[in-house]
Amino acid sequence: MENALSSPLQMSAAPVRHARRSKRNRSVIPGFGLTMGLTLAWLSLIVLIPLSTVFIRSAGMGWADFLAAGFSPRAVAAYTVSFGTAFAAALVNAVFGLLTAWVIVRYDFPGKRVVNALIDLPFALPTAVAGIALTAIYAGNGWVGQFFEPLGIQLAYTPVGITLALIFIGLPFIVRSVEPVLEDMSAEVEEAALSLGANPWQIFSRVILPAILPSLLTGFALAFARGVGEYGSVIFIAGNMPFKSEIAPLLIITQLEQYDYAGATAIATVMLVASFAVLLLINLIQAWSRRRMNG
């Protein structure tokens, strides 16, 4: 009788013990409270506190002074150049970066390791070296620019040259974001779609693109963010002409050299808010695409 009563009790207590054990074993790395606290403290020291000083300095200017400095005609022209060229470069890299990742993952060819290493070269190359090299190539007397100069097309010292420099430094972000997803995708999925009568465009748009879209958007966001704040590789090829090829980071440096700290802070605040808003929008689109793909 006693065993008969204890048996149901033990059976009912078993799921409770199992739930407690699974709750305790949910975290592989122990010490969540400690690691979370260290993470928040480190992010605060490295990211939040430095960025908060920009807002605090801008708040002390007054709204009228902030608008006058942050949205002057010269500042608006610099924003247009920085965000416009960064967006254009990220779009170009989204197409050709995806193509490059596809070739590296799907095909074997001589010199594949060399090509794979060249993709990461913008990460290791000093930005000033990249800027000087790109200027020498795309200037009017450069290897590439000399063929466009007689046609009336000026590559260097224009927004076109800035876009070319941002394409150079942004390509690895797209390739390295898409490459792992393509490696996880089996070619058998594409072959199955082909056997069912799908044409190459349908295979790409309905099978491949939905799977790689979140990672492609991630690479796009990283390339765009890097392009907006890029200075070293752009400063030589930009020409730095106000209202034409002056980028916002250079305008901040110019304001600091003139001891206009309030103006530099206002421009930095506008860039920070705009960059955060664009990245937030891209992340929302990325989350939506993941939910749609999983749903």
C-alpha positions in Angstrom: 0.0 0.0 0.0 2.8 2.4 1.0 4.7 1.6 -2.2 1.6 2.1 -4.3 1.1 5.5 -2.8 4.7 6.5 -3.1 5.0 5.5 -6.7 2.5 8.1 -8.0 4.2 10.7 -5.8 7.6 9.8 -7.2 6.2 9.9 -10.7 4.7 13.4 -10.2 7.9 14.7 -8.6 10.1 13.4 -11.4 9.1 16.1 -13.9 9.7 18.7 -11.3 13.2 17.5 -10.6 13.8 17.2 -14.3 12.7 20.8 -14.9 14.9 22.0 -12.1 17.9 20.1 -13.5 17.2 21.4 -17.0 16.9 24.9 -15.6 20.2 24.6 -13.8 21.9 23.1 -16.9 20.5 25.6 -19.3 23.6 27.8 -19.2 26.7 26.1 -20.4 29.0 28.9 -19.0 28.5 29.3 -15.3 28.1 32.6 -13.5 25.6 34.4 -15.6 25.2 37.3 -13.2 29.0 37.9 -13.0 29.6 37.6 -16.8 26.5 39.8 -17.5 27.7 42.4 -15.1 31.2 42.4 -16.6 29.7 42.6 -20.1 27.6 45.6 -19.2 30.4 47.3 -17.4 32.8 46.8 -20.3 30.3 48.1 -22.9 29.5 51.1 -20.7 33.2 52.0 -20.5 34.0 51.4 -24.1 30.7 52.4 -25.9 28.0 54.0 -23.7 30.1 56.5 -21.7 32.1 57.9 -24.6 29.0 58.3 -26.7 27.0 59.8 -23.9 29.6 62.6 -23.6 28.7 63.6 -27.2 25.0 64.0 -26.3 25.9 65.8 -23.0 28.1 68.3 -24.8 25.4 68.9 -27.5 22.7 69.3 -24.9 24.7 72.3 -23.4 24.7 74.2 -26.7 21.0 75.1 -26.8 18.6 74.0 -29.5 19.1 77.0 -31.8 22.9 76.7 -31.7 22.7 73.0 -32.2 20.5 73.3 -35.3 22.7 76.1 -36.7 25.9 74.0 -36.3 24.6 70.6 -37.1 22.4 71.5 -40.0 24.3 74.2 -41.7 24.4 74.0 -45.5 28.0 72.8 -45.4 27.2 70.1 -42.9 24.1 68.9 -44.8 26.2 68.6 -48.0 28.8 66.6 -46.0 26.1 64.3 -44.7 24.8 63.8 -48.2 28.2 62.8 -49.5 29.0 60.5 -46.5 25.7 58.6 -46.3 25.1 58.6 -50.1 28.5 57.2 -51.0 28.4 54.7 -48.1 24.9 53.5 -49.2 25.9 53.2 -52.9 29.1 51.3 -52.0 27.2 48.9 -49.7 24.7 48.2 -52.5 27.5 47.5 -55.0 29.2 45.2 -52.5 26.0 43.4 -51.8 25.8 42.3 -55.4 29.5 41.6 -56.1 30.2 40.4 -52.6 27.5 37.8 -52.9 28.9 36.8 -56.3 32.4 36.5 -54.8 31.2 34.4 -51.9 29.3 32.2 -54.3 32.4 31.5 -56.4 34.6 30.8 -53.4 32.1 28.4 -51.8 30.7 26.6 -54.8 33.8 26.2 -57.1 37.4 24.9 -56.8 39.9 26.7 -59.0 43.7 27.3 -59.0 44.7 30.1 -56.7 41.6 29.9 -54.6 43.4 30.4 -51.3 45.2 33.4 -52.7 41.8 35.0 -53.7 40.4 34.1 -50.3 43.3 35.9 -48.6 43.0 38.9 -50.9 39.4 39.4 -49.7 40.6 40.1 -46.2 43.4 42.4 -47.3 41.3 45.6 -46.6 41.1 44.5 -43.0 44.9 44.3 -42.6 46.0 47.1 -44.9 46.4 50.5 -43.2 43.7 52.8 -44.4 46.1 55.6 -45.4 48.0 53.1 -47.6 44.7 52.1 -49.3 43.8 55.8 -49.8 47.1 56.6 -51.4 47.0 53.5 -53.7 43.5 54.2 -54.8 44.3 57.8 -55.5 47.3 56.9 -57.6 45.2 54.4 -59.6 42.1 56.5 -60.2 43.6 60.0 -60.6 43.6 61.6 -64.0 47.1 60.3 -64.8 46.7 57.0 -63.0 46.5 53.5 -64.4 42.7 53.5 -64.6 41.9 57.2 -64.4 43.9 58.0 -67.6 41.3 56.1 -69.7 38.4 58.0 -68.2 39.9 61.5 -68.2 39.7 62.0 -72.0 36.0 61.0 -71.8 35.4 63.8 -69.3 34.8 61.4 -66.4 36.8 62.3 -63.3 37.0 59.4 -60.8 39.3 60.8 -58.1 38.5 63.9 -56.1 34.8 63.3 -56.6 32.0 61.3 -54.8 32.7 58.6 -57.4 36.2 58.2 -56.0 34.8 58.1 -52.5 32.4 55.3 -53.5 35.3 53.3 -55.1 37.3 53.6 -51.9 34.3 52.5 -49.7 33.7 49.6 -52.1 37.3 48.5 -51.5 37.1 48.6 -47.7 33.5 47.2 -47.5 33.8 44.1 -49.6 35.0 41.7 -46.9 32.0 42.5 -44.7 29.6 41.1 -47.3 31.7 38.1 -48.3 32.4 37.0 -44.8 28.8 37.4 -43.7 27.3 35.4 -46.6 30.0 32.8 -46.9 29.2 30.6 -43.8 25.5 30.5 -44.9 26.4 29.3 -48.4 28.7 26.7 -46.9 25.8 25.3 -44.8 23.5 25.2 -47.8 23.7 21.9 -49.6 23.9 22.0 -53.4 21.3 19.2 -53.3 18.6 21.7 -52.5 19.4 23.6 -55.7 19.5 20.3 -57.7 16.1 19.3 -56.3 14.6 22.6 -57.3 16.1 22.2 -60.8 14.7 18.7 -61.1 11.3 20.0 -60.2 11.4 22.3 -63.2 12.6 25.6 -61.7 14.7 27.9 -63.8 18.0 29.4 -62.5 16.3 32.7 -61.6 13.5 30.9 -59.6 16.2 28.8 -57.8 18.0 32.0 -56.8 15.0 34.1 -55.8 13.0 31.4 -54.0 15.6 29.0 -52.6 18.9 30.7 -52.2 18.0 34.4 -51.6 15.6 33.7 -48.7 18.2 31.6 -46.9 21.0 34.2 -47.3 19.0 37.4 -47.0 19.5 37.9 -43.2 23.3 37.4 -43.5 23.3 39.6 -46.6 21.6 42.4 -44.7 24.0 41.9 -41.8 27.0 42.4 -44.2 25.2 45.3 -45.8 24.8 47.0 -42.4 28.4 46.4 -41.5 29.7 47.7 -44.8 27.4 50.8 -44.6 28.4 51.6 -41.0 32.1 51.2 -41.9 31.7 53.5 -44.9 29.9 56.2 -43.0 32.7 56.6 -40.5 35.6 55.9 -42.9 38.3 58.5 -42.9 41.8 57.2 -43.7 41.2 55.6 -47.1 38.8 58.4 -48.3 40.7 61.5 -47.3 43.2 61.3 -50.1 40.8 60.4 -52.9 37.9 62.7 -51.9 39.5 66.0 -52.8 37.9 67.5 -49.7 36.0 70.3 -51.6 33.2 71.7 -49.5 29.7 71.2 -51.0 31.1 68.7 -53.5 33.4 66.0 -52.0 33.8 66.8 -48.4 32.9 64.0 -46.0 31.4 64.5 -42.6 34.3 63.0 -40.6 36.6 65.5 -42.4 34.3 68.3 -41.5 34.5 67.3 -37.8 38.3 67.4 -38.0 38.1 70.8 -39.6 35.9 72.1 -36.9 38.2 70.8 -34.2 41.2 72.4 -35.9 39.4 75.7 -35.8 38.6 75.1 -32.1 34.9 75.0 -32.8 34.3 72.1 -30.4 30.5 72.8 -30.3 30.2 72.6 -34.0 32.2 69.4 -34.2 30.1 67.9 -31.4 26.8 68.9 -33.1 27.9 67.3 -36.4 29.1 64.1 -34.6 25.7 63.9 -32.8 23.8 64.2 -36.0 25.9 61.5 -37.6 25.6 59.2 -34.6 21.8 59.5 -34.4 21.4 59.0 -38.2 23.7 56.0 -38.3 22.0 54.4 -35.3 18.6 55.0 -37.0 19.7 53.4 -40.3 21.3 50.4 -38.5 18.2 49.9 -36.4 16.0 49.9 -39.5 18.3 47.4 -41.2 18.2 45.2 -38.1 14.4 45.4 -38.0 14.2 44.3 -41.7 16.6 41.5 -40.9 14.5 40.3 -38.0 11.4 40.5 -40.1 13.0 38.4 -42.9 14.1 35.8 -40.4 10.6 35.5 -39.0 9.2 35.2 -42.4 11.7 32.6 -43.5 11.1 30.5 -40.3 7.4 31.0 -40.4 
